[in-house]
Amino acid sequence: MDSPYNTYRYAGLPRGPICNPGLDSIRAVIRPEQTDYLYFVARADGSHVFAETLEEHVRNVEQYGGR
């Protein structure tokens, strides 16, 4: 498609916004969930596994094959 937003055709960032966050995203930034999780691994099915320590995270990467 010939559009200034087509970054396959035109190098660099487009001249205007490329997305518009939804209300849930804005709320999540304003009031983030309180948690001790520092790491996450994306699983093949699109879900995520969270870990509080680096050791847990390394095990999760080994088990779920971090993506």
C-alpha positions in Angstrom: 0.0 0.0 0.0 1.3 3.4 -0.9 1.0 5.3 2.4 3.5 7.4 4.5 2.8 4.9 7.3 4.1 2.0 5.1 7.6 1.5 6.7 8.4 -1.3 4.2 8.3 1.4 1.5 9.4 4.5 3.4 12.4 4.5 5.7 12.1 6.0 9.2 9.1 6.7 11.4 5.9 8.1 9.9 5.2 11.8 10.4 2.3 11.2 12.8 1.1 8.8 15.5 1.3 5.1 14.6 -1.2 3.9 17.2 -3.7 5.0 19.8 -3.7 3.3 23.2 -7.0 2.0 24.6 -8.5 3.0 27.9 -7.2 -0.2 29.6 -3.7 0.5 28.5 -3.9 4.1 29.9 -5.3 2.8 33.2 -2.5 0.3 33.4 0.1 3.0 33.1 -1.6 5.3 35.6 -2.2 2.5 38.2 0.2 -0.3 37.5 -0.3 -3.6 39.2 1.8 -4.0 42.4 3.9 -7.2 42.0 7.3 -8.6 42.7 7.7 -10.1 39.2 10.7 -8.8 37.4 10.9 -11.2 34.5 8.6 -12.9 32.0 8.8 -15.4 29.2 6.3 -15.5 26.3 5.1 -19.0 25.6 4.3 -20.4 22.2 0.6 -20.2 22.9 0.7 -16.5 23.5 0.5 -16.7 27.3 3.3 -15.6 29.6 5.1 -17.1 32.6 6.4 -14.6 35.3 9.3 -14.9 37.7 10.5 -13.0 40.7 14.1 -14.1 40.6 16.7 -14.5 37.9 17.0 -18.2 38.8 13.3 -18.7 38.3 13.5 -16.9 35.0 16.3 -19.0 33.7 14.3 -22.2 34.6 11.3 -20.7 32.7 13.4 -19.9 29.7 14.7 -23.5 29.7 11.2 -24.9 30.1 9.2 -22.7 27.8 11.9 -21.6 25.3 11.7 -17.8 25.7 10.4 -16.0 22.6 
